[in-house]
Amino acid sequence: MLKQVKQQLDENIDHGCAPIGHCPFKITCATYGYTVVGKGTTRPLWHQVSREAEIYRVFSRVQGSAVPVFLGKLDLDKFYFVHGAGETRHMLLMAWGDESYSLDSSPLPSSVAIIIIISISISINYCGRHSATKSPDSFSSLPSPPSNESPLSATTGLMLRPWLRQCPRATRSLACPQCRPPIRIRALDALHTHTALPSSSLSRPIRSLQTSAPESQDRIPLRKQLKQDAKAVKARKRQTRENEEASRGKWELTVGIEIHAQLNTESKLFSRAPTSSTDLPNSNVALFDLAYPGAQPEFQIATLLPALRAAIALNCDVQPVSKFDRKHYFYQDQPAGYQITQYYEPFARNGYVDLFRHDGIAPEDGDSVRIGIKQVQMEQDTAKSQEYPPSLQLLDFNRVSHPLVEIITMPQIHSPATAAACVRKIQAILQSCNAVTTGMELGGLRADVNVSIRQRGDAAGTHHYGGIGGLGQRTEIKNLSSFKSVEDAIIAEKNRQIAVLESGGVVAGETRGWTIGSTETRRLRGKEGEVDYRYMPDPDLPPLYIGEDLVSELRQTLPTSSDALLELLAGPEYQLPIEDAKPLIELEDGARLEYYQEVVDLLRELQQDQDPQAQKSLARVAGNWVLHEVGGLLTKAELVWDAQRVPAPTLAALLDQLQRKRITGPTARRVLAMVFEGDSRAIPQLLEEENLILLPLSREEYVALAEAAIDQNPAMVEQIREKKQLGKLGWFVGQMMRMGEKGRVEAQKADAILRELILEGRR
């Protein structure tokens, strides 16, 4: 693509202005491209016109900010941080003259996540004070254009109008080279995606691309563009679902998962070195971690406890005897040349995890599905590699021998959504039993997925995995670091295998990789390149014996499972909806759930003299206020959870006053905000001193307010009566609350009066 454009340029074709060879600035590319780059990795630059809306949003986020702009060659060996771009991590590359750039020959800087490449020619109209002989050295040999020729200008489909300092006598928007400001250019203020070029336009004359061309009359406003993008996304998702439903009846997907999680321990697995991840690199390293000759592994008994908690929480059978094996391979992050694991005799087997509809499983899996766990084994982690392109790699051995637990599921998953739900559920279980410190969001948990496809109704496949036979050839996708990556990678690999099989090909057994944002998996190595790990028993470590009394003791100390808590909260005692019960369990590691239960207990004590029927709703009222009202104040103030901001007795007293109709809902929210900001007065005292206690209106006062609201809006009254648009009654309730004395109009009584006057025709 670039060569085609460059060939046109080198021919000095007359495009209606001066030949390009007569201008000191050349077009090097008449299109744009972008790439999403993982840290320290290299990705090729692709021309993807279908993603112009995404690029538009990228530039919209940095509009009005300073972005790094590179004129000419870009030194890919350096890190670039410019004020305003350090957070958004975008940069712009402009090229001219005989300079060129290449992204596929050098690693990209790890500080840049998204690179937008726009190559344009720069319009030149000398101002009279500068000439070609006074321009920078790199252009001094080029002749200046004749004075009677209009400046050459061309750009890409994304029209860029940077704010450049102009010479006093310049007649165009861009000045001569000496008048051009330094590397920082402001404000991408005129980006238009509707002019994006199709790839076929590369063969057209470049004169059709003009920076000075008038704006198109059909320019789409940003808000409308975003709405259209959202509709397009929904349409693609709908089409994807329809395609999946069409293929689901013909092809069967089978998925198995391997999860690696860092255990919550103070010491490493085979040395006494600490496991802190915040200390300086290579500061927590023992001789064994570096594989010094003669250093022996010392199994740390304390590391077994979180592993046992994980296995018990996953309903596994803990084995009385387990052994350690050496898995041999040579790589820089493993100084010993082997990894100690439990491949043949793990410490736990035959577990399971139950997934329900509220966990996010696929609809075709019904209300619940049970996924078997083949085994749970302990193993040591490797060193942490940090790459500094082009050739520097640093190793932090603090992570070597950090205890890991590997959880291997049975190949019993048949949906990408269920696979993601399984990983999410296992992470929640590990965190609830304090077996791990962090999850996928901080790199403490990683997943590998094994994917196979076979056609329904055909003879059973010849492959066996995890004791289950009749499966198709599997491929393994390594190192997935988010729940969405798990789902997206499985979808991409499933579609790839189906395409291979439908075209008459054969799926190869291989290891593949996945890049966030991609639509395809990539091949890492094939079956013929699989490593022979030469497993052997570790001669320096004795068998591990685990007594039943230890397992029983740990089983009794485990917290209630999330499924049991959810069943409790959604049951008759609390009657919470699932969408409220799940956040209470998951937020702040259960701290908000404890706060909520304390509020409910105190509120029930305060409401003992009230109607027993009314008391049944107390738990739901408290749940709404704990989650949405108190939580909303914390979110607005950007604060972490702190139960002392609104003590449980204070919230219970406030809700008691609300339930007794002594205050209205808006008044209760006002008082809650006062307490949140530090008002320490008792609720009864605060209500009295602030004159917030509700003085009930009489029936006559309610009727007067309702009639006033009705008289002001007769047309809406007719719509309610004739079209039965009862939802508009709420609008009249709001009008009555605004017209009445603040805090005295009760919504329920106002609604009853309105229904009486409007629907029953008593007016």
WORAFEN-V740900 format. One record per backbone hydrogen bond with DSSP energy under -0.5 kcal/mol. CO is the residue of the C=O (numbers start at 1). NH is the residue of the N-H. If there is no record, write none. Layout:
BEGIN
[[CO | NH] [CO | NH]]
END
This chain:
BEGIN
[[1 | 5] [2 | 6] [3 | 7] [4 | 8] [5 | 9] [6 | 10] [7 | 11] [8 | 13] [9 | 12] [13 | 15] [13 | 20] [19 | 22] [20 | 23] [26 | 28] [31 | 119] [33 | 117] [34 | 46] [35 | 37] [35 | 115] [38 | 41] [41 | 108] [44 | 46] [46 | 34] [46 | 48] [48 | 51] [49 | 52] [51 | 55] [52 | 56] [53 | 57] [54 | 58] [55 | 59] [56 | 60] [57 | 61] [58 | 62] [59 | 62] [60 | 63] [62 | 65] [65 | 187] [67 | 185] [68 | 92] [69 | 71] [70 | 72] [70 | 94] [73 | 75] [74 | 76] [75 | 78] [79 | 81] [82 | 85] [82 | 86] [85 | 89] [89 | 113] [89 | 114] [90 | 68] [91 | 116] [92 | 70] [92 | 94] [93 | 118] [94 | 72] [96 | 99] [109 | 112] [111 | 113] [113 | 37] [114 | 91] [114 | 116] [115 | 35] [115 | 117] [116 | 93] [116 | 118] [117 | 33] [118 | 120] [121 | 123] [121 | 154] [130 | 128] [131 | 134] [131 | 135] [132 | 135] [136 | 139] [136 | 140] [137 | 140] [139 | 142] [146 | 149] [150 | 18] [154 | 121] [157 | 159] [159 | 161] [161 | 189] [162 | 164] [163 | 186] [167 | 170] [176 | 179] [176 | 180] [177 | 180] [183 | 69] [183 | 185] [185 | 67] [186 | 163] [187 | 189] [190 | 192] [191 | 193] [192 | 195] [193 | 196] [198 | 201] [199 | 202] [200 | 203] [201 | 204] [205 | 208] [206 | 209] [208 | 210] [210 | 213] [216 | 219] [221 | 225] [222 | 226] [223 | 227] [224 | 228] [225 | 229] [226 | 230] [227 | 231] [228 | 232] [229 | 233] [230 | 234] [231 | 235] [232 | 236] [233 | 237] [234 | 238] [235 | 239] [236 | 240] [237 | 241] [238 | 242] [239 | 243] [240 | 244] [241 | 245] [242 | 246] [243 | 247] [244 | 248] [245 | 249] [247 | 250] [247 | 251] [250 | 456] [251 | 253] [252 | 454] [254 | 452] [255 | 413] [256 | 450] [257 | 409] [258 | 448] [259 | 261] [259 | 407] [260 | 446] [261 | 405] [262 | 437] [263 | 265] [266 | 275] [269 | 300] [270 | 298] [273 | 268] [280 | 283] [286 | 290] [287 | 292] [288 | 291] [292 | 295] [297 | 299] [299 | 301] [300 | 303] [301 | 304] [301 | 305] [302 | 305] [302 | 306] [303 | 307] [304 | 308] [305 | 309] [306 | 310] [307 | 311] [308 | 312] [309 | 313] [310 | 314] [311 | 316] [312 | 315] [314 | 352] [316 | 318] [317 | 349] [320 | 546] [322 | 544] [324 | 538] [325 | 327] [325 | 341] [326 | 328] [326 | 536] [327 | 339] [329 | 331] [331 | 334] [333 | 383] [334 | 331] [334 | 337] [337 | 329] [339 | 327] [339 | 341] [340 | 380] [341 | 325] [345 | 323] [347 | 319] [348 | 376] [349 | 317] [351 | 373] [353 | 371] [355 | 369] [356 | 359] [356 | 361] [357 | 360] [362 | 365] [363 | 366] [365 | 368] [367 | 357] [369 | 355] [369 | 371] [370 | 372] [371 | 353] [372 | 374] [372 | 410] [373 | 351] [374 | 350] [375 | 408] [376 | 348] [377 | 406] [379 | 404] [381 | 401] [383 | 385] [384 | 396] [386 | 394] [388 | 392] [392 | 388] [394 | 386] [395 | 397] [396 | 384] [396 | 399] [397 | 400] [399 | 402] [401 | 269] [402 | 381] [403 | 263] [404 | 379] [405 | 261] [405 | 407] [406 | 377] [406 | 408] [407 | 259] [407 | 409] [408 | 374] [408 | 375] [410 | 412] [413 | 255] [415 | 419] [416 | 420] [417 | 421] [418 | 422] [419 | 423] [420 | 424] [421 | 425] [422 | 426] [423 | 427] [424 | 428] [425 | 429] [426 | 430] [427 | 431] [428 | 432] [429 | 433] [430 | 435] [430 | 436] [431 | 434] [435 | 264] [439 | 442] [439 | 444] [439 | 445] [440 | 443] [444 | 262] [446 | 260] [447 | 480] [448 | 258] [449 | 451] [449 | 477] [450 | 256] [451 | 475] [452 | 254] [454 | 252] [455 | 458] [463 | 471] [465 | 468] [467 | 469] [468 | 465] [470 | 461] [471 | 463] [473 | 453] [475 | 451] [476 | 478] [476 | 512] [477 | 449] [480 | 447] [482 | 486] [483 | 487] [484 | 488] [485 | 489] [486 | 490] [487 | 491] [488 | 492] [489 | 493] [490 | 494] [491 | 495] [492 | 496] [493 | 497] [494 | 498] [495 | 499] [496 | 500] [497 | 501] [498 | 502] [499 | 503] [500 | 505] [501 | 504] [508 | 510] [509 | 527] [510 | 476] [511 | 524] [511 | 525] [512 | 478] [513 | 522] [515 | 518] [522 | 513] [525 | 511] [526 | 529] [527 | 530] [531 | 533] [533 | 328] [536 | 326] [537 | 539] [538 | 541] [543 | 545] [544 | 322] [547 | 551] [548 | 552] [549 | 553] [550 | 554] [551 | 555] [552 | 556] [553 | 557] [554 | 558] [555 | 558] [561 | 565] [562 | 566] [563 | 567] [564 | 568] [565 | 569] [566 | 570] [567 | 571] [568 | 571] [568 | 574] [569 | 576] [571 | 574] [571 | 575] [577 | 580] [577 | 581] [578 | 582] [580 | 584] [581 | 585] [582 | 586] [583 | 587] [584 | 593] [586 | 589] [587 | 590] [587 | 592] [588 | 591] [590 | 594] [591 | 595] [592 | 596] [593 | 597] [594 | 598] [595 | 599] [596 | 600] [597 | 601] [598 | 602] [599 | 603] [600 | 604] [601 | 605] [602 | 606] [603 | 607] [605 | 608] [607 | 610] [611 | 614] [611 | 615] [612 | 616] [613 | 616] [614 | 617] [615 | 618] [617 | 621] [618 | 622] [619 | 623] [620 | 624] [621 | 625] [622 | 626] [623 | 627] [624 | 628] [624 | 629] [625 | 630] [626 | 631] [628 | 632] [629 | 633] [630 | 634] [631 | 635] [632 | 636] [633 | 637] [634 | 638] [634 | 639] [635 | 638] [642 | 645] [644 | 647] [647 | 651] [648 | 652] [649 | 653] [650 | 654] [651 | 655] [652 | 656] [653 | 657] [654 | 658] [655 | 659] [656 | 660] [657 | 662] [657 | 663] [658 | 661] [662 | 694] [664 | 668] [665 | 669] [666 | 670] [667 | 671] [668 | 672] [669 | 673] [670 | 674] [671 | 675] [672 | 676] [673 | 677] [674 | 679] [675 | 678] [678 | 680] [682 | 686] [683 | 687] [684 | 688] [685 | 689] [686 | 690] [687 | 692] [687 | 693] [688 | 691] [694 | 696] [698 | 702] [699 | 703] [700 | 704] [701 | 705] [702 | 706] [703 | 707] [704 | 708] [705 | 709] [706 | 710] [707 | 711] [708 | 712] [709 | 713] [710 | 713] [713 | 717] [714 | 718] [715 | 719] [716 | 720] [717 | 721] [718 | 722] [719 | 723] [719 | 725] [720 | 724] [724 | 726] [725 | 728] [726 | 729] [727 | 730] [728 | 732] [729 | 733] [730 | 734] [731 | 735] [732 | 736] [733 | 737] [734 | 738] [735 | 739] [736 | 740] [741 | 744] [741 | 745] [744 | 746] [746 | 750] [747 | 751] [748 | 752] [749 | 753] [750 | 754] [751 | 755] [752 | 756] [753 | 757] [754 | 758] [754 | 759] [755 | 759] [755 | 760] [756 | 762] [757 | 763]]
END
